[in-house]
Amino acid sequence: MALDRGTLAKIDRRVFAELDHIDGVQMVKVPVSDATWSTWRRYCEAMELSMGEGIAALISHELLTTVDTAGPGRAPFSRRVDQLGEERVQHLDARERELATIEKRLQAKEEHLRAREQRSRTLREVSDRVDATTPRAGRNEQCPCGSGVKYKRCHGGPSRSR
C-alpha cells in the first residue's frame, strides 16, 4: 500500500502530537511481512522514532478515526455503540413494565389475603361468642346430636371411631 506525501505528513503530525502522551508499554506481535517491517523500520528511523512509538501513534490514530462522530457519515463503531445503548434502554423499559405488572399482581394478592384474614378473624370472634353462650351438655345428659345416648357414651367420651 503506497502512501502519498500528504498522508505521510498527516501521520507525522499525529505521531509528534502523541509522543507526549505515552502512558505505558504493551508488548504486541505484529503480523506483517519482513519487507513491510523493514520499510516501517526505515520510516521510523527517518522520523527519529522508535518503532513502538510509531505503532502506538498509528493505533491512537486508528482509534480516533473509528470513534470520530464529527463527520456526516458516522463511524461504524459509534453507530454500533448507539444501537447497543438503544437496545439496552428498550430492554430496561420492558423490564420496568414487567415489574410493574408483577407488583400489581402482588398487591392484589396481598389485598385478597388481608380480606381472608379479616374474615377468619371475624369467624373466630363469632365462634368464640357462640361457644361462650351455648350451654354445654353434662356427662349424664342426652347428647345434643340427637342420637338418644348419654353424652358420655356418644361425643363426650374418650376418642373412639364414630
N, C-alpha and C positions, 0 to 999 in steps of 0.2 A: 504494500500500500504506500504510494508516494504522497508525500506531504509538500504543499507549496510553501513559499516563504511567509505568506500571511498567516497560515495555520501555525507554522513553527514560531512565529513572533508571538502569537496569542498564547501558545504553550509556554514560551519563555516567560512572558509576563506573569502567568499564573504560577509557574514554578517559583519565580522570585518572590511573589506575594505570599506564598505559602511557607517559605523557608523559616519564617519567624514563628510559626505555629506548630512546631513539632512537639507532640505530647509524649510519645513513647515509641518503642520499637516493636515491630511484629515481623516474625520470620515467615516468608511465603515462598512457595515454589511456583515459578512462572513457566508454564508450558509453551515455550517458543523454540523455534529452530536456532541452531548455532549462528546462522547468518544474521537473523534478526537480533539475537543477543549481542553479537559483536557490533552491529550497527548502533544499537542502543548505547553500548559502552562508549563508542566513539562520540556519539551525540552528547552524552553526559560529560565526557572529558572536555569537549569543546565548550560546554556551558560551565565548566568548573564545578560540577555537581557530583555527588556520589550517585551511583546507580539507584540506590534505595531512595534517596531524596527525590529523584526524578519520578520513580514509580509512585511514591507517596503523593506527589503533586498530581500525577495523572489520575490516581484513584479519587482524590478530592475533587478534581475537575469533573470526572465522570459522575460522581455522586451529585454534585451541584447541578449538572445538566439533566440528570434523571429526575430530580425533585423540583426543579425550577418551574414555578407556576405563573411566572410573569407573562409569558408569551400567550398568543391566542390559542394555539394548539397545545393544550396542557400535556405534560409528560405522562406516559402510561402509569408510572408509579403513583403519581398524585391522584390520577383518576381512580386507581385501584384502592388507594387509601380512603378516598371519599366514598367509594362504593361500599367498602367494608364498614365504614362508620355508619352509613345509612342503614345497612343491613342490621347492624348492632342496635341502632335506635328502634327499628321496626320490631326486632326480637324483644327488646325490653318493653315496648308498648304492648305487644301481645301478652307478655308475661304479666304485666300490670293488670290488664283486663282479666286474665285468668285468675289472678289472685283476688281481684275484686269480686268475681263470681263465687269463688270458694268462700270468701269472707261472708257474703250474703247468705250462702247456704248454712254456714256455721252459726250465724246469728239466728236464722230461722230455727235451726235445731236447738239452740240454746233456749229460745222462747218456748218451744214445744216442751222441753224438759222442765222449765220453770213452771209452766202451766200444769204439767203432770204432777210435779212435786206438790204444788198447791192443792190439787185435787186429792192427792194422797193424804196430805196433812188434814184437810177438811174431813175426809172419811175417817181418819183415825180419831179426830175430835168427836165426831158423831158417834162412832163406835164406843169410845170411852164413856160418853154421856149415856148411851143406851145400856151399857153394862152396869153403870152405876145406879140406874133407876130400875132395872129389871130385877125382880125378886128371884132368888136362887131357890131351886128345889132342894129340900132336905134329903138326907140319905134314905130315909124310910118312906118318903112321899112318892107318889106316882111320877114317872119320868115325863117331862114336858114334851117328849117327841110323840107321845100318843100310843106307845106300844102296850100300855096296860101293866107294865112291870115296874117294880120299885126302881128308883133312880140308882141305888147302889148296885143293882144287878144289870142295869141297862147301860147308861152312859156315865155313871159315877164311879164304877169300879175300876180295878186295875186294867191297863190296856189289854184288850182282847180283840181278836178279829171279829168285826161286827158285820 
